[in-house]
Amino acid sequence: MIRTAFAATALLLAAVPAAAQNQQEALDARYNRALAAGYKALMLCGAITSAEANGASRTAESVMDWELTGIQTPQASVIVDLPFTIIRSPDGPIARVAVSWAQDMPPRVAVYRGPYKGCAIQPIGAPEVPVPAGEPGPAPHAPILPRDDVPMMPGGKAGQELAAAVQKALAADGYGKGSRTTLVKIQAGGTTLAEGYADAFGAKTPQRTFSVAKSIAATLIGAAVYRGEADVGASAGLGLADTDPRRAITIDHLLRMASGRYSDTPGNRTDPLYYGGATVDEVALDWPLVSPPGSVYRYANNDTLAAVAAIKDTFAAHPPAALFAKLGMEGTVAETDWQGDYVLSSQVWSTADDLAKLGQLYLNDGVLPSGERLLPEGWVKYVTTPSGPQPATGTFGYGAGFWLLNKEEGVPPDTFAAIGNRGQYVVIVPSRKVVIVRRGEDPPGSGFDIAALTRDVLAALGD
């Protein structure tokens, strides 16, 4: 009798996890659908508004073909079929993008906050706010000056080899199976030598930088250090009390992905913030400590977000837009969460020209063409020195907000890069005074061989 009762109880307990699993699967599917709607709303809003603010244009169809094709799982399986509406202000500019995802919930909404803060995804369940009749549209960007770096392709063999490298990069599978290149720009000595674009893109077309934004964040922190408003060796202020062990985490630890904090996945995925409508304060700053700060490398969006939060007070006088203006990065905008905090781990839109200017700043040791110093002396050495723990896999090293190509065969050991998801690269080669920008919309599982492109470009340019 006792054995029978025990067996019956065991069967009952075995049945509970299955039911709970089914419930969890349904909940996860609903959540992923909400995230997919947020992803779609924010990408449509960001791509179209950043282009229009920069004097270019994007259609919803082109965004669907590029930014919304080959995206991350599990959102990829549902995103195409989610209906969307683009709502414009009476005078033309986009006010918001709404994407429907559930009959019993409001659409996911991305709201355009103007040319200097871009679009922000609203929380799941937030009601749509109507656009009042006669509401003025966002202020336009400053006029775009004519470009003074029209490509000057070298003649002879060098020009032919550079052109071949650009065309190979733009071709399907050219530098990696499944890769989808949108543009390539090659600059040497501050002059553009070659560039090429896919049909939907051009010199004034911004794209989302993804994690190239982390290198932009490191640049903003460097500028704050130069002004005397930040210290990378100081505590980043994490935790709720001075006795919290997270107070030992410095800005330097965060820039080097060495905070020692827990993260649920490499990179965190950060979906609740990026596409769910949560805020930086809610999701990026409260992760607990699992290793001594500075002892373990763990690539995490939340580390960059925490580093930026440490200099948040400087943005009132020195917002990202001010840095972009100094660099002449007219087509670049840093987006925020719906409460106004910058999401500088990923959500920046920028053009190839603008990213080349960022690279040139580092070639010039942090000095602007005008002679004004923007970054501290030695900052380039700081961000390219692998003084912290290093990635356990892969061939690239890591500095402070930048990746290092110091071990790649045929690539000068001083080469470093800003790198982002879906194939965003800004390669900087100080010894050759070269900047290579490659943008893409590569699907998961594909790979673009940026080291091979770098080798081909440097070989074409010769000694």
N, C-alpha and C positions, 0 to 999 in steps of 0.2 A: 504493500500500500504506500509506504513511504517512497519507494522507487518510482511508482506510478505518478504520484503527486509531483515529484521532482522532475520527471520527464515532461509532464504537462507544463510545468512552470518554464522549463527550458525552451519548449516550443513557443510559448507565449513571448518570452524575451527575444527569441530569434526573429519573431515576426515584427517586433517593434522597429528595429533598425531599418528594415526594408520599407516600411511605411514612412518612416521619417526621411529615408533617402529619397523616396518618390516626392515627398513634400518639398524637400530641399532642392531637388532637381527642378521642380516647377518654379520655386522661388528664384533660383539662379537664372533660369531662362527668362523670367520676367525682368529681373535686374539687368541682365545682359541686353535685353531689348531696350530698356531705358537708357543704358549707356550708349548703345549704338545710335539711338536718336539724338543724344547729346553730342556724340562725335560728329554726326552728320550736320547738325545745326551749326556747330562751332566751325567746322571746316568750310562749309558753304559761306558762312558769314565772314570768316577771316580771309578766305581767298579772294572773294569778290570785293569786299570793302578795302582791303590793302591795295589791290590792283587799282581800283578807281581813285583812291586817294593819291596814288602815284602817277596818275595820268595814263594808266593802262586799262585793260578790261579783261574780265574772265566771265565765261558763261557757266551756268549751273551744269550744263552738259560736260564741259571740259573738267570741272571739278569732280564730277562723277567718274569720268574716264581716268583721272590721274590720282588725286588725293583720296578718293573713296573707292578705288579699286586695289585689290591686293593688300587690304589692311589686316590688322591683327585679328586673331581669333579670340573669343567666339563671335565677336560682333560682325565679322565678315559675312556670316551666313544669313543675316537678316537686314543689313543696312540698306541694300539696294532697293528693297520693296517698301521702305518706310516713306509715306507721302510727306512732302514738305511744301511750305509756303514762304516765299520771300516777300516781306512787307517793307515798302519804301515810304519815306517821308513825302509829304506833298510836293516838295521841290526836287525829289529824285533820289537822294542817297538812301541806302538801306537803313532801316531802323532796327529790324530784327529778322531772324529766320526761325520759323516754327516747324517742328517735325512731330507728327503724330505717331504714337507707339502703343497706346492702350485706350480702349473705349471708355474706361472709368477714370481716366486721369487726363489732366491737361497736356497739351503738346510740350515737348522739350523746346526751350526758347534760348537762342543766343542773341544778346542785345548789343548793338554797336554803340560804343561809348565815346567815339570820336577818333580822330586821326592819330592821337598820341597814346591811346590806351586800347584801341582796337575793339574786339568783340569779347564778351564774357558770357559763359554759359550760366544759366540760372539754375537754382536747385530743382531737383525732381519734384513735381507737384506744384511748382510756382505758377500762379495764374498769369495768363497773357495780359499785358498792359496795353490798352489801345493807344494808337498814335493820334493825338488830338489834331483836328483840322487846323491847318496853318502852322503847325509846329515847324520851327526852322530846322533845316538839316545841319549836320555837323560841319564845323569850319573846315575849309579845304586846306590841304597841305601847302606849305610854301612853294612858290613856283620852282619847277625843276630846271636847273641850269643846263645848257647844252653840254654834252659830254666832250671832254677834252682828251680822251684816251681811246680814240677810234683805233681799232686793231691795225698794227703796223707789222704785218706778217714778214718775217725775214725772207729774203730771196733764196734761191738755190735749194740745196739739199735740206738745209735747216727748215726752211719754210714748208717744204714738201712733207717732212717728217712730223712737224707740228700739226699740219693740216690732217695728216693721216691719223695721228693720235686722237685729235678731236673727233674725227669721223668714226673712228673705231669706238670711242666712248659713247657716241650717240647711237651707234648701231645696236640692234637687238643682240644680246649675249656678247657684246664686244669685249668687255673686260670682266665678264662674269655671267654665268648662265642665269637667265631670268631677270637680269638687271634692266631697269628702265630709266635711262638718263634723260633729264629735262634740259640741262645746260652744262657747258664746260667753259671756263674762262682761265686763260693762262696769262700771267703778268710777270714781267721781269724788270727790275730797276724802276718800278712804278709805272711802267708803260704796258698796256695791253697788247700782247703779241698775237693772240688768237682767241676766238670764242665761237661757240656754236650753240644753237637752241633747238629743242623740239618744237613742232608746229604751234602748240598752244602757249608757248612761252617766248619771252623776249627780254631785253635789257631792263625794262621797267616792270617786269612781272615778279612780285614778291612770292616766295614760297615759305611755308613753315619750316623753321630751322630745326625743329626737334632739339636734340641735345647739343647742337652747336650753341644753343642759348647758354649752356653751362660755361662755355668759354667767354661769352659776352658777360655773364654774371661775374666771372673772375676778373674781367676788365673793369667792370663797375666797382668791384671791391678794390682793385688796384688804384683806381682814381681816388677813391675815398681814403686809402692809405696815403697817397701823395698829398692830399689836402690836410692830413693830420686828423682825420675823422674816424679812422679805423686802425686796428692793429691785428694782423693775422695771428699773432701769438697770444692774443687775449681770449678769454672765455667768450663763447658765442652766446652766453646767457640762457642756455637751455635749462629746463627744470624749474620748479616752483619755489625753491628755497636755496640758500647758499650751501646747505648741507646735502643737497641733491648731488650725487656723484656725476651727473651729466654736466654740472658746472665746469668740470675739468675738460670738456670738449671745447677745443679752440676753433676759430675760423679756419686755421690751417688744416686741422684734422678734417673739417668738413670739405674743404676744397680738394683734399687728397682722397676723399671717399674712405676715410679711416676713423670715423666717429666711434665705431664699436657698437653702434645702435643696431637693434634687431630690424630686419626687413623681411616681409613675407615672401617676396620673390626678388631675384636680381633686378635692380632698377625700380623695384616696388610696384611697377605698372602704374601706380598713382591714379588709377581710373576714377576713384571717387572725386578727386580734385579736378583732373583734366576734363572729364566728361559727365560727372555726376552732379556737379554744382556744389560740392563741398568747398571749404576755404582752406587757404594755407595754414591758418592758425588751428583749424580743426584737425587736420590730418597729417601735417608734415613735421610738427614740432614735438609731439608727445611720445615718440617711440622709445621704448626702454633700452637700457644698456645691457649688452651681453658679453662684451669683451672690453679690455682696457682701451681707452682712446689711444689711437696711434699704433695699435698692434695688428690690426686685420684690415685688409682691403676688401671692401664690399661696395660695388657700384650701386648707388642709391640716389634717385631723384630727390629724396627728402633731405639728403645732406646738402645739396646745392641750395634747396629752398631754405634750409635753416641758416646757411651762410648768408644768403641775401637778407633774411629776416634780421640778422645781426646788424645790418647797416640800414635798416628800414627808416630810421629817423633822418637819414641824410637825403632821402628822396624828395622831401618838401622843397629843398633848395637845389638839389641836383638829381632830378629824375632821369631815367634812362633816355628820354627824348632829348635831354640836354647833351648827353654824351654823343648820341647819334648826330645831333646838329653840328657839334664840333668836328666830327669826323666826316661830315658831308654825306652821311648815310640817310639820304632823303626818303628812301623807300622802305625804311625799317620801322617797325612798331612792336613794342613789347605789350602783350596782353596781360590782363589782370583777372583775378577771380571776381565774383560778383560784389565782393566787399571792397575791391580796389587794391588788393595786394598783388604785386607782380608775380607771375608764374614763370620765373626766369630759369627754370630747369628745362623748358621745352617750348613754351608758347610765345615765340617771337617770329614775326614774318619779315623776310629780308630778301633783297635782290642779290644777284651775283656781283654786281658792281660794288654794292655796299659791303659785302663780306670780303671782297678783295681789299677794300679800304681798311677793314679791321686787320687783315693780314699785314698790310703795309705798315700799320701802326706798330706792329711787333717787329717788323724788319727795321724800323727806324728807332728801336729801343724806347718806344713809348712817347716819341716826340711827333707832333703834328707838322704838316708841311709848312705852317706858318712859323715854326720854331718854338711854339708853346709846348712845354712838357705836360703830358697828361698822366703818365704813369711814373712811379718812382724809378730812379736809376737802379738797375739790377732786377727789375720786376720780370723781365723776360727770362733771365737766368733762374729766378725763383719758380716761375710756373713750369719751366722745362727741366727742373732738377728732380729726379725720382727719389727724393729723400724719405718718402713714406713707404709703407708696405705696397707691394706690387700685385697686379692681377696674377692669379694662379694659372690661368689658361690664356691662349692666344699669343700673338707675337708682339703686340704693342705694349709699351710701358705706359705709366701714368705719372704726370707731374702734379700740378695744382690747377685743375680745371681744363687741362689740355692733355691729349694723348701724345705719346712719344713713338716715333718711328726709328728709334736709335739702333735697333737691331735688325733692320731690314736690309738684306743683301742688295747692293747697288744703289742704296739711298744714303746720302750724307748723314752721319750720325747726329747732326744738330737739327734734323728735321722733326717738326712737331705739327700737330693738327688739332683743329676743332672738328669733332665728329658727331653726327646725329643719326637717328633712326631713319630707315628707308633710303640710306645712301647720301647723306649730307656730309660734305668734306670741305674744309678749308685747310690746305696743306701749306706750311710755311717753311722755307728752306733758307735760313739766314746766310749760309756760306755761298749761296748762289743768287741771293736777292730775288728769289722766285716765290710767287704765290700761285697756287692752283686751286680753283674753286670748281667742284663738281656737285651738282644737285641732282636728285633723282626721286623716284617714287617706286623703289624696289619692293617687291612683295616678300613676305616671310619665306625663309628658306633659300632665297637667292643671295648672291654676294657680288659686290663690285670690288675688284682688286685695285684699290687705290695706290698701293705700293707699285704695281706694274705700270699704271698710268704715270706716276711720278718718275719712275725710271725712264720711261719712253720720252717724257717731256725733257728731262735733264739731258738725256743722250742727244736729243735733237738740238738742244741749245749749245751743246759742246762745252768746252772748258772756258 
